Amino acid sequence: MRNSKHFIQTRIKEFILPPFRDGLVLGKNSPIGSKAMRQALELLVATPFEHIEIEDDVIQYILVRKTLLRRIDQDKLVEFVLKSIKPFMGEEEILYLELDVEVQFETEL
């Protein structure tokens, strides 16, 4: 019999609902559709999410926390996703979004 060693490495952390922080991008042929995702979130979480349908060849749907839309215009978010996320996405995928939206302004008093 050979001498062998077995090692297991793991990370544990609390499971949170929803299992994403800021949003999701659903591909046109993703395994779960926008309607099913909307219903699941309404049942599982109290956090309000905005559901944005997209007419595109890859992306069908963006789901984003409503509080983020206070800091970034919905059209600008869609433009950002189409320009920056879409090139890395397949139409069968669902991608998690972590968005750090920073607003800077200056006021003279």
C-alpha positions in Angstrom: 0.0 0.0 0.0 1.3 3.5 -0.9 1.8 6.2 1.6 -0.7 8.9 0.7 -1.9 12.1 2.3 -5.1 13.8 1.8 -5.7 17.5 2.4 -8.9 19.4 2.3 -9.0 23.2 2.1 -12.3 25.0 2.7 -13.8 28.4 3.3 -17.0 28.9 5.1 -19.2 31.9 5.5 -22.8 32.8 6.2 -25.3 32.1 3.5 -27.2 35.2 2.7 -30.4 35.8 0.7 -30.3 36.8 -2.0 -26.9 35.2 -2.7 -25.7 38.3 -4.5 -25.3 41.8 -3.3 -26.1 44.4 -6.0 -27.5 42.7 -9.0 -27.6 40.0 -11.6 -27.4 40.0 -15.4 -29.4 37.2 -17.1 -28.5 36.0 -20.5 -31.1 35.5 -23.2 -31.0 31.7 -22.8 -30.1 31.5 -19.1 -31.4 28.5 -17.1 -33.9 30.6 -15.2 -36.0 33.2 -16.8 -36.8 36.7 -15.7 -40.3 35.9 -14.5 -39.1 33.0 -12.4 -36.3 35.0 -10.9 -38.6 37.8 -10.0 -41.1 35.5 -8.3 -38.3 33.8 -6.4 -36.9 37.1 -5.1 -40.3 38.3 -4.0 -40.7 35.2 -1.9 -37.2 35.1 -0.5 -36.1 38.7 0.3 -37.5 42.0 1.4 -34.9 44.0 -0.3 -36.4 45.8 -3.3 -34.9 45.1 -6.7 -35.6 46.8 -10.0 -36.2 44.5 -12.9 -34.9 45.9 -16.2 -35.8 44.0 -19.4 -33.3 44.5 -22.3 -33.8 44.0 -26.0 -30.4 42.5 -26.9 -28.8 39.5 -28.7 -27.0 38.3 -25.5 -28.6 40.0 -22.4 -32.3 39.7 -21.6 -32.6 41.1 -18.1 -30.8 43.1 -15.4 -31.8 42.8 -11.8 -30.4 45.6 -9.5 -31.0 46.9 -6.0 -33.3 49.9 -6.2 -31.1 51.9 -3.8 -28.3 51.9 -6.4 -30.6 53.6 -8.9 -30.7 56.6 -6.6 -27.1 57.1 -7.4 -26.9 56.1 -11.1 -29.5 56.6 -13.8 -31.1 53.4 -15.1 -30.2 54.2 -18.7 -26.6 54.8 -17.8 -26.5 51.5 -15.9 -27.9 49.6 -18.9 -25.4 51.3 -21.2 -22.6 50.3 -18.8 -23.7 46.7 -18.7 -24.0 46.5 -22.5 -20.6 48.1 -23.1 -18.6 46.5 -20.2 -20.3 43.3 -19.1 -21.8 41.9 -22.3 -18.4 41.2 -24.1 -17.6 38.8 -21.3 -20.9 37.0 -21.2 -22.6 34.1 -23.0 -26.3 34.2 -23.6 -26.8 31.1 -21.4 -25.1 32.7 -18.3 -26.2 34.5 -15.2 -23.6 36.9 -13.9 -23.4 38.4 -10.4 -22.8 42.2 -10.2 -21.0 43.9 -7.4 -21.3 47.6 -8.1 -19.4 50.4 -6.3 -21.3 53.6 -7.4 -19.7 56.8 -6.1 -21.2 60.2 -6.6 -19.1 63.3 -6.3 -20.4 66.8 -6.2 -19.3 70.2 -5.1 -21.4 73.0 -3.7 -20.5 76.5 -2.9 -22.2 77.8 0.2 
